[in-house]
Amino acid sequence: MYARVTQFHILPDQLPQFLSALQSAIPHARQQKGFRALLALHGGATASSVNVRVISIWNSIEDLQAGEQNFYFYQALAKVLAASKGFPLIESQEVLFADLGSESTGGDAPSNETRF
């Protein structure tokens, strides 16, 4: 599995709009081949911004990259950027361990996934 990890700095009064834009992208993400999960993590705040890390989980690096070639990704990114300060840092990382639960794993889980 692979993850797209994106670090946003959100304007404090724009956090509800950011989360709404993120939630509106979920149905489109679920239609993408290999999409597994989406997490938004609150990383603390300063007077000028709220740090939010968004992590999307994909079955393979190919699925992650194909998702980046799809118009939905850029449309969703544009919506969340409207509430952001600056451009986010975006990285792709290999998932070394995950237990996403039975609802997220379904029957097509990769063979390298650890299950309990």
N, C-alpha and C positions, 0 to 999 in steps of 0.2 A: 504494500500500500504506500501511497504517497500523499503528502499534504501540501497545500498552498497556504503559506503563513503570511498574513498581511498585517502590518502594524499601522494603525491609524491614529492620528491626533485629532480628536473631535472637539469642535467648539462647544463649551459647556452647555449653552442653551439649545444646541442642536442635537443632543444625544437622542431624544425621542424621535426626531426625524430620521436620524441615522439608522436607528433600530427598525423603524418602519420600512425604510428603503431596503434594509437587509432582509427583513421578513418577506417583503414582496418578491424578492429574487428566489426564494426557496422553491416555489413550484417549477420555475424554469430550470433550476439546478437539478431537481429530481428527474427531469426529462433527459439529462445528459448521461451518456453511457459511462458507467463506472463511478458515478457520484455516490458517496456513502453517507456523509454527515457534514454538518456545518456547526461550528462553535463560535461564539463571540465571548471573549474574556475581557473583563474590566481590569485594567492594570494600574489603577490609581489616577489621580487627577492633580493638576496644578490650577492656578488661577486662570490660566489662558487655554487649557485643553484637558480633555479626558483621554487617557491612553486606552485604546481598544485594540486587541489582537483578534483577528478573524482567521479561523482555521477551517479549510474545507478538506475533506478526506476523500481520496479517490482510489480505485482498485489498482491502477497502474500509472506510471509516468506518462504513458501514451494517452490514457484517458484524461489526465490532468491537462496535458498540453492541447489535446483536442478541444477541451472545454474553453481554453484560452483563445482558440481560433473561431469560436462561436460568437455571434453578435450579442447573445444574452449576457456574456461576461462583461463586455464593455458597456452595455446599457446599465447593468447593475452597478458597475464601478462608477459610472458617471453620476448615478443617483446618490451613492454614499459619499462621493467626493464633494457634493454640494454642501454637506454638513462638516467637512473636514478642513483642517489647516494644512495646507501643502499637499504634496503627493505622497502616498503611502510607500513604505518599504515592502516589496513583495518578494518572497523566496519560495522555492520548491524544496521540500525536504522528504527524505525517505522515513516512513514510519517504522520504527524498530519493534514496537509493541503496541497493541491496541486490543481492548475488549470493549466492543461497541454494543454488546448485548444482542440478543436474538432478533429483535425487531430490525436493527440496522444491518445485520449480517446476512439475513436471508439464506437461500440455499446455494448461492454462487460465490461464497467467500473464497478468497485466494488461499492456496494451500500453505502459504507462509504465515497465515494468521494464527495466533495463539488463541485457543478457546478453553474455557473452563467448564 
